[in-house]
Amino acid sequence: MLISYSHKFLFVHLYKTAGNSITSALEPYAYRPGSWRLTNWPTWLSTPPRLLIREKPPKHASAADLRELIPGEVFETFFKFAFVRNPWDWQLSLYHYILGQPDDKMFAHVSSLGSFDAYMRWRATTYRTQSSMICDTTGNSLVDFVGRVENVQDDFAEICRRIGVKVPLEHRNKSRHAHYRECYTDETREIAARIYAEDIERFGYSF
């Protein structure tokens, strides 16, 4: 996550949704609580203590998690945004990302599965929707703007317009693999459709 007191925004970072690219572009205007970079000190010193986050949230904290950690005056008034991704593409990208990160805590397990098909069968037993990361328990969105990876440049430009900055977005942390439609079987396609049905309906995605 990123929070900016000078430009009054909060970025909810969902994994594998262009988050590293967005963080890299906007970090000069914000900070990550707990990342004590010298460039953060002017913002830190000029921010009233009551508005500061007093503990470091996880990198991929949900909007609901952040609402509990961030002073209400900040959470309710700052511009909050997140990005989402086609669930079929999202899971294929996550699979290849994990396989390319030997230090990732999931690397050993995912590698042992041996194939993307096996990964999707396992994923069906343990998953989290994108909707759950930006909504409360009743399904109401906690963010003001939801961008899409498929339209990332235009949506990021809209975010920049709203927060009053002008900065290019460079693609970082890209995983390389075939198009997702080439990688699913009928079985795994239906698994994703079932477990991510909420995302598919809420964001209007299709295979």
Buried (B, 14 or more C-beta within 10 A) or exposed (E): BBBBBBBBBBBBBBBBBBBBBBBBBBBEBBBBBEEEEEEBEEBEEEBEEEEBBEEEBEEBBBBBBBBEBBBEEBBEEBBBBBBBBBBBBBBBBBBBBBBEEEEBEEBEEBEEBEEBBEBBBBBBEEBEBBBBBBBEEEEEBBBBBBBBBEEBEEBBBBBBEBBEBEEEBEEEBEBEBEEBEEBBEEEBBBBBBEBBEBBBEBBEBEB
